[in-house]
Amino acid sequence: MKQLTAILIGAGARGSRSYAPYALDYPHELKFVAVAESDPHRLAQFAREHGIPPEGCFHSWEQLLEQPQLADIALICTQDRMHYLPTMKALSNKYHVLLEKPMSPSPKECIDMEQAAKDNNRLLTICHVLRYTPFWSAIKRLITEGRIGKVASIQLNENVGYWHMAHSFVRGNWSNSEVSSPMILAKSCHDMDVLSWLMDEKCVRLSSYGSLLHFHSGNAPEGSTEYCIDGCAVEATCPYSAPRFYLGEGKDWARHFTKDVSRESIVQGLKETGYGRCVYQCKNNVVDHQVVNMEFASGATVMFSMSGFTRHQERRIQIMGTLGEIRGEDDKITLMDFVTHENIEIKLPKQTSGHGGGDSGIVRSFLKEVREYDGEESLTSAAASVRSHLMAFAAEQSRLAQGKSIELAEFTDSLKKIELSL
């Protein structure tokens, strides 16, 4: 098997801890030869872990991509609004690109990137990792085999988890859509993608409701302070207490704001960074709950619900067909047959990589697709991702219009007209 080479642009949590470890576990398959990262500590750490010499280390993606093509693959894991330019440059430099989701908060940029991949005859694969997990692959297989007949209805719940909501979408990098993406893209583009994949047909129309119900100054308890650690009178009984989370079960999550997880460093970070701020006094604006109702070409309907108010972080799905029903959660799938009344349980083994095995699964699949590339699209190609991204963009437009029903064909045509006028 030929070893492929890669460059990494953005050595944050997703790039360095979710996808790049594949090169350490399977060095005969993948080797990183260069990295671009603005944080000196992350840059040095990644270079050390992967044996990258100083001449392969860059402080910006511009510096790296000014070089002649250094590798087969560019893995781009920058923040949402920093995807477009390095992706376009990497494609023009003839890299096959693996891009962290979402593609971009701009519909035009998504469409541009899809076209650039075609123009340069290169793979542009988006990290919709759910498709690569044993759990979702098994559900897709059961539907494709006709085990429940024709799909009539799907209900998918994305339970974000109250602590994950507070960490990432109130205090963290994805808390404000003006600097990142709306919630339906930042968190739930995974769900739009997997629903589009399971249905395998066009979404015709949709509507959406949702709001920032809880995490705003109007709900700040009396006696609360700007930072939890500043003598807040209600910190001991607040479920969103930053000290209790980051010094307890969320200790590993403290790595997002401190280089080490000693008690002293975490406490210092809680005093100096936004991760220690009261959840009612942040600069967040993304929704903390949202529903999307969809109708597909066959007449099948889909209901998606995202909520930040759950104890656990999980997805639960119910797929109702004409001959049977599928229910899935955690690592268990149950198939219920209407004819035999059999309940068939599929118990999946514990996965060792993140997102239920999807993080390593997508890298493995991408490497195979690069080796065998003949112009065919990948499983989560830009083209496939644009389709589900447009569903997310339409859902956000509907939500902002107080639930107005959006016709996807008209919505897509309107975007194309805007693009042509630019």
Sequence and secondary structure as in RCSB ss.txt:
>XXXX:A:sequence
MKQLTAILIGAGARGSRSYAPYALDYPHELKFVAVAESDPHRLAQFAREHGIPPEGCFHSWEQLLEQPQLADIAL
ICTQDRMHYLPTMKALSNKYHVLLEKPMSPSPKECIDMEQAAKDNNRLLTICHVLRYTPFWSAIKRLITEGRIGK
VASIQLNENVGYWHMAHSFVRGNWSNSEVSSPMILAKSCHDMDVLSWLMDEKCVRLSSYGSLLHFHSGNAPEGST
EYCIDGCAVEATCPYSAPRFYLGEGKDWARHFTKDVSRESIVQGLKETGYGRCVYQCKNNVVDHQVVNMEFASGA
TVMFSMSGFTRHQERRIQIMGTLGEIRGEDDKITLMDFVTHENIEIKLPKQTSGHGGGDSGIVRSFLKEVREYDG
EESLTSAAASVRSHLMAFAAEQSRLAQGKSIELAEFTDSLKKIELSL
>XXXX:A:secstr
   EEEEEE  SIIIIIIITHHHHH TTTEEEEEEE SSHHHHHHHHHHHT  GGGEESSHHHHHTSS  SSEEE
E   GGGSHHHHHHHHHTT EEEE S S S HHHHHHHHHHHHHTT  EEE  GGGGSHHHHHHHHHHHTTTT S
EEEEEEEEE  HHHIIIIIISSTTS TTTS  HHHHTTHHHHHHHHHHHTS EEEEEEEEE  SSSGGG  TT  
SBTTTT TTGGG TT HHHHHTTTTGGGGGGT SS  HHHHHHHHHHSGGGB TTSS   S SEEEEEEEETTS 
EEEEEEES  SS EEEEEEEESSEEEEEETTEEEEEETTT  EEEEE    SSTGGGHHHHHHHHHHHHHHT SS
   TTBHHHHHHHHHHHHHHHHHHHTTS  EEHHHHHHHHHHHHHH 
